[in-house]
Structure formats: structure tokens, C-alpha cells
Amino acid sequence: MTARTLRSSSMIIALTGFMGCGKSSVGRELSTLLGLPVVDLDQYIVRKAGRSIADIFAEDGESFFRDLETEALSDLLAGKCTLENVLLRRTPPKQAWVPPSYDAEGGTVFKGTLPRQDNAKESFILSLGGGTIVRPENVRMLKEKCKVFFLRAEMETLKLHLGGDQSQRPLLRSGGFEALLQERAPLYTAAADYIIDIDRLSPMQIAGIIANLVT
């Protein structure tokens, strides 16, 4: 097993799509395949603000959250923050492939580790929030700095992934799932460099498709 090499010397791979499409899970699998760190934009905002997204929405509203989101995205894409402080998953130092093991923090099984790539400090995987693409300035930044992958799924697949309890998702508390999905679908499409239909595919299979497109 050998490490894959990105086509360019550095690349930010951005994953977008509606809530429940598996951006975080695909990001972790892609991190394993490419030996790149993965950052979750929502979690970066939470760490920076010191509050949960649900609390930000409840206390200050969606517009304020979107301001934080744009600022966070700009920081990450411009290299204004130290990735080591915001990584969801750090890449290991260069080493031979190791057997599957459990991640000590999250208990997640990883399928083994590829050697870290030389360009890992400049390239990373970015898991976007479900609504990041609603602001045109965010889309402009993404198109300039990233290769954007839209993980497209049918409504039934998204609901299955989300499960029955959606109370922690502020925009779904009023029951507007279908309307919100219909509103955002064309925005995801317009922002994307690649569209991957993820129904009936595992996160590992989706990550493999992406890896083949960028290596």
C-alpha cells in the first residue's frame, strides 16, 4: 500500500452538502486515504466562539452565526489560523502502514494509516456546514481556494442518516426539512466542482471516488 500524491503541490478539498450527507464521516475516510488533516468548519466555529451552534442561533440568531461562519472560512482558507489547533483529525508522522486501530478520542475504527504526504502542511480536507454555501462571498472564496465536492443524496437517505431526533439542529426545529433541502440544492450544485451521488454508498466508497479524482 502506498500513499497517494495530489495532482497539485497543495490543495484544499472542501466537502459540501445538506445535513446528513456524511461530510464528517467521508472526511475521516479521505484523511486516511490521502494522509491529510481534516477540519470541520462548524466545530472550528464552536471552538472559536466558545458556544454551541444551537446556543449561537438561540442567543444571536442565524445572521450572526453566518457572520461567524464567513469569518471562520476566511481565516482557514487564508491560512490565518494554525491548523494544529483546529484539526478534527491529525495526520501521523511518516511511517509504514499500520494495522487497524481505534482512535483514542472518538473510539472510531480507522482502516490503517498511510504515510503522511510532504504537502500535508499546505493541503487539508474541509468539511463545510450545511448552510455555508448560502452566502455568495463564501462560494467565491471556496471556488478560488478549493476543489468543492457536493455529496448529493435523496431526502430519504438524509433523513435516515440524521435519525429521528433533530432537536439539536436549529434550522429543522420548525419541521422545514423538505423546503430547506429544495432551497439549498441548486446552491450546492452551483458551488461544486464535482457532484457525487452518495445514496447506497459507504463513506469509504465515497472517499475512494474523491481520492481518484484528485490524485
ZIHU-V865410 format. One record per pair of residues at least 6 apart in sequence whose ideal C-beta (glycine too) atoms are under 6 Angstrom apart, sorted by the first residue. I is the first residue (numbers start at 1). J is the second residue. D is the distance in whole Angstrom. If there is no record, write none. Layout:
BEGIN
I_J_D / I_J_D
END
This chain:
BEGIN
1_97_5 / 3_35_5 / 3_114_5 / 3_115_5 / 3_117_6 / 4_34_6 / 4_211_6 / 4_215_4 / 6_214_6 / 9_119_6 / 10_119_5 / 10_122_4 / 10_123_5 / 11_123_5 / 12_126_6 / 12_145_6 / 12_146_4 / 13_125_5 / 13_147_6 / 14_126_5 / 14_128_6 / 14_142_6 / 14_146_4 / 14_148_5 / 15_23_4 / 15_27_6 / 15_127_5 / 15_149_5 / 16_128_5 / 16_133_6 / 16_148_6 / 16_150_5 / 16_188_6 / 17_23_6 / 17_150_6 / 17_151_4 / 18_130_5 / 18_158_6 / 18_181_5 / 19_130_4 / 20_158_4 / 20_161_4 / 20_162_4 / 21_151_4 / 21_153_5 / 22_203_5 / 23_127_4 / 24_40_6 / 24_127_5 / 25_203_4 / 26_203_5 / 26_206_5 / 26_207_5 / 27_38_4 / 27_125_5 / 27_127_5 / 28_89_6 / 29_203_5 / 29_204_5 / 29_207_4 / 30_125_5 / 30_207_4 / 30_210_6 / 31_38_4 / 31_89_5 / 31_125_6 / 32_110_6 / 33_207_6 / 33_211_5 / 35_91_5 / 35_114_5 / 35_116_5 / 35_117_5 / 36_120_6 / 36_123_5 / 36_124_5 / 36_125_5 / 37_83_6 / 37_87_5 / 37_90_6 / 37_91_5 / 37_124_5 / 38_88_5 / 38_89_5 / 38_125_4 / 39_86_5 / 39_87_6 / 39_124_6 / 39_126_5 / 40_88_5 / 40_127_5 / 41_128_5 / 41_129_5 / 42_129_5 / 44_72_5 / 44_86_5 / 45_68_5 / 45_72_5 / 54_168_6 / 54_170_6 / 56_65_5 / 57_65_6 / 57_170_4 / 70_135_6 / 70_138_6 / 73_138_6 / 75_81_5 / 77_141_5 / 77_145_4 / 91_116_5 / 91_120_5 / 92_113_5 / 94_115_5 / 94_116_5 / 97_112_5 / 98_112_6 / 98_113_5 / 100_109_6 / 100_111_6 / 100_112_6 / 102_109_6 / 132_138_5 / 133_139_6 / 133_187_5 / 133_188_6 / 133_191_5 / 139_191_5 / 142_148_5 / 147_193_5 / 148_191_6 / 148_192_5 / 148_193_5 / 149_194_5 / 149_210_6 / 150_188_5 / 150_192_4 / 150_195_5 / 151_196_6 / 151_198_5 / 152_195_5 / 152_197_5 / 153_198_5 / 153_199_6 / 154_199_5 / 157_199_5 / 166_172_5 / 196_209_6 / 198_206_5
END
